Amino acid sequence: MKAKLFLTQYDRRINLVGSLILITLILVTGIFVYTTMHRQSVRLLDMSLETLSQQEAQLLNSQIQAMVSDTKSISARFSLIDALQQINSQQGETDAIEKLEQYVNALLHNGFNSISIYDYAGNNVVQAGPTSQELTESLSFELESAMITLWWNERYIQRIQMEVFDHNGQQIGYIVTEKNQSLLTQSLYEIGAIGESGEFMLCTPWREDRLKMECFLMNAAGVQFRRLSRVLADKALPMDYALRGESGVVTTGDYRQIRVVAAHTPVGEYGLGLVVKIDEEELYQPITARAKEIFFYIILLMVMALLLLNWQLMPLVRKLVRSEQEIEKVNANLHRSKEIIERNLSELTHYNEAVGKLALVSVADQKGLIIQANSKFCEVSGYNEEELIGQDHRILNSGIHPKVFWTEMWRTVSLGDTWHAEVCNRTKGGELYWVDTTIVPLRDSSGRIYRYLSVRVDISARKQKELSLCQQLKESNCLQLIRQAMDSELSVSKLCQHILAHLTAAVQYPEIASAKIELAGEQFVTDNYVQTT
């Protein structure tokens, strides 16, 4: 009787201890899994928001730089300077205005809404294209000898007022240009798709009070212009960090005193700040919903485990005590399962990071043959997935890069290092396009490289702008060199030869270019000039 009572108490004690251990293990495992998933998900969401803000800042910076460069190129033209000098001196004023009007009207084809020319006294002497009514609700900032203004009228409009100087560096007037920033407008509308509480802010310090700022706010309600304080309750708002030249992601209260996740970054060197933010509750709502699901399954698992424990605990304990070999097999299986899970988690992390940042994704095997490509990759390259599978990336080779370029790429990834470069590829239709490329070698549990993950971003538009800007800078440099030659005390012959050399060097194909200057009955030509009848 005593032995039976002892066994019953022993069974109860084992059941109680086993139940407590099982419940603790399940809870700890569930909390660990949830914490890991939550941390990774929050990190990916924050990185996506930060990437979006940096892309918008780069776009706005490039738009401003492009228009400043175009306006500066116009203001430095000889014809504009000479006409303004005649107007200011009132010598041949009518002819100068007529020539200036023809010149300015021709420039409207460069994408400007309007171009206005003012003389030294501030009188509008030439007006081409309709000017927008300037609103008081606008952002203004200075850059060198130019005043830049942004305002909203169903779209973003940029205006630049730039001084015009003569050859001696004296101001003789100024030019005002206007242009619709359609790319920026479209991009900002797309930002509204990040969520119902998503908001884009573009601000500059208020001139009358540096502790406040003037801002454009774009959200689901539309675009608003507001003056806000940079500090709320003695705590800096995210925009204050951006206006101080800092970039990053913060979780804090905004001007509405609502908790938000905000990505902030400065825009170039213009004193502008940019913030993309969304309410914390909305951003992390999918994670919260997943937490409820995880805890439901944890509770369900505990109930099932307790039922199983009460049913078979003692037989299992006796079997485990009698069979150490079975325990070793179970431990070995658990170890192998852990390695498989860790490898899968590692691959999943790489894929999530790549997809969170870039658009074109492909995976190649050890030999460099494509085994997977996403839809964006197919869309840009023009090939469907069936045409890409089994091919290496030479199918996209444009022939522009030298052989050593690819040799260095394979050397880098074969050593297990990440390779990054800007690559020119060719589509199935034969068109060239540029991509910012990152190749990451993937390793298995033994450290052996078994896959190559390639992530690309289409940068064709930016490369085209860079080439265009380079040509403009080349032309501007040519004009500067000619001015310097004309200011120097050279003979007529040497001066003409200097001008011919600078002009041919500035054209697209200088090695085949030729030119001739006729001056006072004399001719000055380049070495390869051929007289035509």
C-alpha positions in Angstrom: 0.0 0.0 0.0 2.8 2.3 0.9 4.7 1.4 -2.2 1.6 2.2 -4.4 1.1 5.5 -2.6 4.8 6.4 -3.1 4.5 5.6 -6.8 1.4 7.8 -7.1 3.1 10.7 -5.4 6.1 10.2 -7.5 4.1 10.2 -10.7 2.3 13.4 -9.6 5.6 15.1 -8.8 7.1 14.1 -12.2 3.9 15.3 -13.9 4.1 18.6 -12.1 7.8 19.2 -12.7 7.5 18.1 -16.3 4.5 20.3 -16.9 6.3 23.3 -15.4 9.4 22.6 -17.5 7.4 22.1 -20.7 5.4 25.3 -20.2 8.5 27.3 -19.4 10.4 26.0 -22.5 7.4 26.7 -24.7 7.0 30.2 -23.4 10.7 31.1 -23.5 11.0 29.7 -27.1 7.9 31.5 -28.2 9.0 34.8 -26.7 12.5 34.3 -28.2 11.0 33.6 -31.7 8.7 36.6 -31.4 11.4 38.9 -30.2 13.8 37.9 -33.0 11.1 38.3 -35.7 10.0 41.6 -34.2 13.6 43.0 -34.2 14.2 41.9 -37.7 10.9 43.2 -39.0 11.3 46.6 -37.3 14.9 46.8 -38.7 13.6 46.1 -42.3 10.8 48.6 -42.0 13.1 51.3 -40.6 15.6 50.6 -43.4 12.9 50.8 -46.0 11.7 54.2 -44.7 15.3 55.5 -44.5 16.0 54.4 -48.1 12.9 56.1 -49.3 13.8 59.4 -47.6 17.3 59.3 -49.1 16.1 58.5 -52.6 13.7 61.5 -52.4 16.5 63.8 -51.1 18.8 62.7 -53.9 16.0 63.3 -56.5 15.2 66.8 -55.2 19.0 67.6 -55.0 19.5 66.5 -58.6 16.5 68.5 -59.8 17.7 71.7 -58.1 21.3 71.2 -59.3 20.1 70.6 -62.9 18.0 73.7 -63.0 20.8 75.8 -61.4 23.2 74.5 -63.9 20.9 75.3 -66.9 20.2 78.8 -65.6 23.8 79.5 -64.9 24.7 78.3 -68.5 22.1 80.8 -69.9 23.4 83.7 -67.7 26.9 83.2 -68.9 26.1 83.3 -72.7 28.0 86.1 -74.6 24.8 87.1 -76.5 22.9 87.7 -73.2 25.7 89.7 -71.7 26.3 91.8 -74.8 22.6 92.5 -75.1 22.2 93.6 -71.5 25.3 95.8 -71.8 23.7 97.6 -74.8 20.4 97.9 -72.9 22.0 99.4 -69.8 24.0 101.8 -72.0 20.9 102.6 -74.1 23.0 102.1 -77.3 21.1 100.0 -79.8 18.6 99.2 -77.1 15.8 98.2 -79.6 17.9 95.8 -81.6 19.4 94.3 -78.4 15.9 93.6 -77.0 14.8 92.1 -80.2 17.8 89.7 -80.4 17.4 88.9 -76.7 13.7 88.0 -77.2 14.6 85.6 -80.1 17.4 84.0 -78.0 15.2 83.6 -74.9 12.2 82.2 -76.8 14.5 79.6 -78.3 15.6 78.5 -74.8 12.1 77.6 -73.7 12.5 74.3 -75.6 14.9 73.2 -72.8 11.9 72.6 -70.5 11.5 76.0 -68.8 8.0 77.3 -68.1 9.2 80.9 -68.5 12.4 83.0 -68.7 12.6 86.6 -67.7 15.5 89.0 -68.2 15.9 92.2 -66.0 18.4 95.0 -66.5 20.6 96.6 -63.9 17.8 98.9 -62.7 15.4 95.9 -62.2 13.3 96.6 -65.2 11.8 93.5 -67.0 13.2 93.9 -70.6 12.3 90.4 -72.0 9.6 88.0 -70.9 9.2 84.5 -72.5 6.6 82.1 -71.4 3.8 82.6 -68.8 5.1 83.2 -65.2 3.3 81.7 -62.2 1.8 83.9 -59.6 4.3 83.7 -56.7 2.7 82.7 -53.4 3.8 83.8 -50.0 3.6 80.1 -49.0 6.9 79.1 -50.5 10.4 77.8 -49.5 13.3 80.1 -50.4 17.0 79.6 -50.0 20.2 81.1 -51.4 22.9 79.4 -53.4 26.0 81.4 -54.5 24.6 84.4 -56.5 21.1 82.8 -56.9 17.8 82.8 -55.0 15.9 79.5 -55.3 12.2 79.3 -54.5 9.9 76.3 -54.3 6.1 76.5 -54.0 3.1 74.3 -54.6 0.4 74.9 -57.2 -1.1 71.4 -58.0 2.6 70.5 -58.6 6.0 71.6 -57.3 7.3 74.7 -59.2 10.9 75.8 -58.9 12.0 79.4 -59.6 15.6 80.6 -59.8 16.7 84.3 -59.7 20.4 84.5 -60.7 22.5 87.6 -61.2 24.2 88.2 -64.6 27.7 89.6 -64.6 29.8 91.1 -67.4 33.3 90.1 -68.4 34.7 92.3 -65.6 32.6 90.7 -62.9 30.2 93.6 -62.6 26.5 92.9 -62.2 24.5 94.1 -65.2 21.1 92.5 -64.5 19.6 89.2 -63.5 17.6 86.3 -65.0 14.6 84.5 -63.6 13.7 81.0 -64.7 10.7 78.8 -63.8 10.2 75.1 -64.3 7.7 72.4 -63.2 9.3 69.7 -61.1 7.2 66.9 -62.5 9.4 64.0 -61.4 9.5 65.3 -57.8 5.7 65.8 -57.8 5.1 62.3 -59.1 7.5 60.9 -56.5 5.8 62.7 -53.7 2.4 61.4 -54.7 3.8 57.9 -54.6 5.0 58.5 -51.0 1.3 58.8 -50.0 0.9 55.2 -50.8 3.1 54.0 -47.8 0.1 54.3 -45.5 -2.9 56.3 -44.4 -0.8 58.2 -41.9 2.2 58.5 -44.2 3.5 62.0 -44.5 6.3 63.8 -46.5 7.8 67.1 -45.1 10.1 69.5 -46.9 11.3 72.4 -44.7 13.7 75.3 -44.4 14.5 77.5 -41.4 12.2 80.5 -41.1 14.3 83.7 -41.7 12.4 85.7 -39.1 12.8 83.0 -36.3 15.5 80.3 -36.7 13.8 78.2 -34.0 10.9 77.8 -36.4 10.6 76.4 -39.8 8.5 76.8 -43.0 7.3 73.5 -44.4 5.4 71.8 -47.1 3.4 68.8 -45.8 2.1 66.1 -48.1 -0.3 63.5 -46.7 -3.6 61.8 -47.5 -5.4 65.2 -47.0 -3.2 66.9 -49.7 -0.4 69.5 -49.6 -0.3 72.1 -46.9 2.1 75.0 -46.1 2.7 75.5 -42.4 5.1 77.3 -40.0 6.1 74.9 -37.2 8.5 75.0 -34.2 11.6 72.9 -34.5 11.3 71.9 -30.9 8.2 70.5 -29.1 8.2 70.2 -25.3 11.9 70.8 -25.1 12.5 67.9 -27.5 13.8 68.3 -31.1 11.5 67.1 -33.8 12.9 64.8 -36.6 13.0 67.7 -39.0 15.3 69.6 -36.7 17.9 66.8 -37.1 17.6 67.1 -40.9 18.0 70.9 -40.9 21.2 70.3 -38.8 22.6 68.0 -41.6 21.9 64.7 -39.8 20.4 61.5 -41.4 18.8 58.6 -39.7 15.5 57.1 -38.3 13.9 58.0 -35.0 10.8 57.0 -33.1 9.4 60.0 -31.3 6.5 62.4 -31.1 5.8 64.7 -34.0 4.2 68.1 -34.2 0.8 66.5 -33.5 2.2 64.8 -30.4 1.6 61.4 -31.9 4.3 58.7 -31.8 5.8 58.3 -35.3 8.7 56.5 -37.0 10.4 59.2 -39.0 13.3 59.0 -41.5 15.2 62.4 -41.7 17.9 63.6 -44.1 19.3 66.9 -45.4 18.9 67.9 -49.0 22.3 68.7 -50.6 23.8 71.9 -49.1 20.8 74.1 -49.5 19.7 74.2 -45.8 16.7 72.1 -46.7 15.5 69.2 -44.6 13.4 66.2 -45.7 11.3 63.8 -43.5 9.3 60.8 -44.4 7.2 59.5 -41.5 4.3 57.3 -40.6 2.4 56.7 -37.3 4.2 54.0 -35.3 0.9 52.1 -34.7 0.2 51.8 -38.4 3.8 50.9 -39.4 4.1 48.1 -36.8 0.5 46.9 -37.1 1.4 43.8 -39.2 3.9 42.8 -36.5 1.4 43.3 -33.7 -1.1 41.2 -35.6 1.5 38.5 -36.1 2.2 38.6 -32.3 -1.4 37.7 -31.5 -1.2 34.8 -34.0 2.1 33.5 -32.4 0.8 33.7 -28.9 -2.4 31.8 -29.9 -0.3 29.0 -31.3 1.9 29.0 -28.2 -1.2 28.6 -26.0 -2.6 25.8 -28.2 0.8 24.1 -28.2 1.0 24.2 -24.4 -2.5 22.7 -24.1 -1.7 19.9 -26.5 1.7 19.3 -24.8 0.1 19.1 -21.3 -2.4 16.6 -22.6 0.3 14.5 -24.2 2.4 14.8 -21.0 -0.4 13.5 -18.8 -1.0 10.6 -21.2 2.5 9.4 -21.9 5.0 11.1 -19.6 5.9 8.1 -17.4 6.3 5.6 -20.3 8.5 8.1 -22.1 10.6 8.7 -19.1 11.2 5.0 -18.6 12.0 4.6 -22.2 14.5 7.5 -22.1 16.1 6.1 -19.0 16.5 2.7 -20.6 17.8 4.0 -24.0 20.8 6.5 -24.1 21.2 5.6 -27.7 17.8 7.0 -28.5 18.6 10.2 -26.7 21.8 10.6 -28.8 19.9 10.0 -32.0 17.3 12.6 -31.0 20.1 15.1 -30.1 21.8 14.5 -33.4 18.5 15.1 -35.3 18.0 18.3 -33.3 21.5 19.5 -34.2 21.0 18.8 -37.9 17.6 20.5 -37.7 19.2 23.5 -36.0 21.8 23.8 -38.8 19.1 23.7 -41.5 17.1 26.4 -39.7 20.1 28.6 -39.2 21.0 28.3 -42.9 17.5 29.0 -44.0 17.3 32.0 -41.7 20.6 33.3 -43.1 19.3 33.0 -46.7 16.0 34.6 -45.7 17.8 37.5 -44.1 19.9 38.2 -47.2 16.8 38.0 -49.4 14.9 40.4 -47.1 17.7 42.9 -47.0 18.1 42.9 -50.8 14.4 43.2 -51.6 14.0 45.9 -48.9 16.6 48.1 -50.7 16.7 47.3 -54.4 14.5 46.1 -57.2 16.3 43.7 -59.6 17.3 40.4 -57.9 18.8 37.2 -59.3 20.5 34.1 -57.9 23.3 32.2 -59.6 24.9 28.8 -58.8 28.7 28.2 -58.2 29.3 28.3 -62.0 27.6 31.7 -62.4 24.5 30.2 -64.1 21.3 32.0 -63.3 18.8 29.8 -61.4 16.4 32.4 -60.3 15.3 36.0 -61.3 12.5 38.2 -60.0 9.9 39.9 -62.2 11.6 43.3 -62.1 14.8 41.8 -63.4 12.8 40.3 -66.4 11.0 43.5 -66.9 14.1 45.7 -67.2 16.2 43.1 -69.2 13.4 42.2 -71.6 14.0 38.5 -71.1 11.4 36.2 -69.4 12.5 33.9 -66.6 12.7 30.8 -68.9 15.1 32.6 -71.2 17.4 33.6 -68.3 17.5 30.2 -66.4 20.6 28.3 -67.2 22.3 31.4 -68.8 25.2 33.3 -67.3 25.2 37.1 -67.0 27.1 37.5 -70.3 23.7 37.4 -71.9 23.3 41.0 -70.7 26.9 42.0 -71.6 26.9 45.4 -73.4 30.5 45.2 -74.5 31.3 48.5 -72.9 33.4 47.2 -70.0 36.9 45.8 -70.5 37.7 42.2 -69.8 39.7 43.1 -66.7 36.4 44.6 -65.2 34.8 41.1 -65.2 38.0 39.4 -64.1 38.2 41.6 -61.1 34.5 40.9 -60.3 35.0 37.1 -60.3 38.2 37.4 -58.3 36.4 39.3 -55.6 33.3 37.1 -55.3 35.3 33.9 -55.5 37.2 35.0 -52.4 33.9 35.4 -50.6 33.9 39.2 -50.7 31.0 41.4 -51.7 31.4 43.2 -55.1 29.8 46.5 -56.0 30.0 48.6 -59.1 27.9 50.5 -61.7 27.4 48.2 -64.8 26.1 48.9 -68.3 23.9 46.1 -69.5 22.1 45.5 -72.8 18.4 44.5 -73.0 17.1 41.7 -75.2 16.0 44.5 -77.7 19.6 45.8 -77.8 19.1 48.9 -75.7 21.7 49.9 -73.1 20.8 50.5 -69.5 22.8 51.2 -66.3 22.4 49.3 -63.0 24.0 49.8 -59.6 25.1 46.2 -58.9 25.9 44.3 -55.7 26.9 40.6 -55.7 26.9 38.8 -52.4 28.4 35.3 -52.1 26.2 33.0 -49.9 27.9 30.2 -47.8 26.5 27.0 -46.3 27.0 25.8 -42.8 30.5 24.5 -43.7 31.6 27.9 -45.0 31.6 26.9 -48.7 30.2 29.3 -51.3 27.2 27.7 -53.0 25.2 30.6 -54.4 25.7 34.2 -55.6 23.0 36.8 -54.8 22.9 39.7 -57.3 21.0 42.8 -56.5 20.6 45.7 -59.0 19.1 49.2 -59.1 18.2 50.8 -62.4 20.2 54.1 -62.5 19.9 54.8 -66.3 18.0 58.1 -65.7 20.7 59.3 -63.3 23.5 58.3 -65.6 21.9 60.1 -68.5 21.6 63.3 -66.4 25.3 62.9 -65.3 26.4 62.7 -69.0 24.3 65.7 -69.9 25.7 67.7 -67.0 29.2 66.7 -68.0 28.7 68.0 -71.5 27.3 71.3 -70.2 30.3 71.7 -67.8 32.6 70.9 -70.8 31.0 73.7 -72.8 31.1 76.1 -69.9 34.8 75.4 -69.3 35.4 76.0 -73.0 33.8 79.5 -72.8 35.8 80.3 -69.6 39.1 79.3 -71.3 38.2 81.5 -74.4 37.5 84.4 -72.1 40.8 84.0 -70.3 42.6 83.9 -73.7 40.8 87.1 -74.8 41.7 88.9 -71.6 45.4 88.0 -72.1 47.8 90.1 -74.2 48.2 87.7 -77.1 48.6 88.6 -80.8 45.6 88.2 -83.1 47.1 85.0 -84.6 47.8 83.3 -81.3 44.5 84.4 -79.9 42.6 82.8 -82.9 44.6 79.6 -82.6 43.7 79.4 -78.9 40.0 79.9 -79.7 40.1 77.2 -82.4 41.8 74.7 -80.0 39.3 75.3 -77.2 36.3 75.1 -79.5 37.3 71.8 -81.1 38.1 70.3 -77.7 34.6 71.1 -76.5 32.6 69.2 -79.2 31.6 65.6 -78.9 34.2 64.2 -81.3 37.2 66.6 -81.0 39.6 64.2 -82.9 37.7 64.8 -86.2 36.5 68.3 -85.6 37.8 71.2 -87.7 37.1 75.0 -87.7 38.0 78.2 -89.4 38.0 81.9 -88.2 38.0 84.8 -90.8 39.2 88.1 -89.3 40.1 91.3 -91.2 40.7 89.4 -94.4 42.9 86.7 -92.8 42.0 83.0 -92.2 42.9 80.9 -89.2 42.1 77.2 -89.4 42.8 74.0 -87.5 45.4 71.5 -88.9 42.8 69.1 -90.3 40.6 71.8 -91.9 39.6 71.1 -95.5 38.4 74.0 -97.7 35.0 73.3 -99.4 33.7 75.0 -102.5 
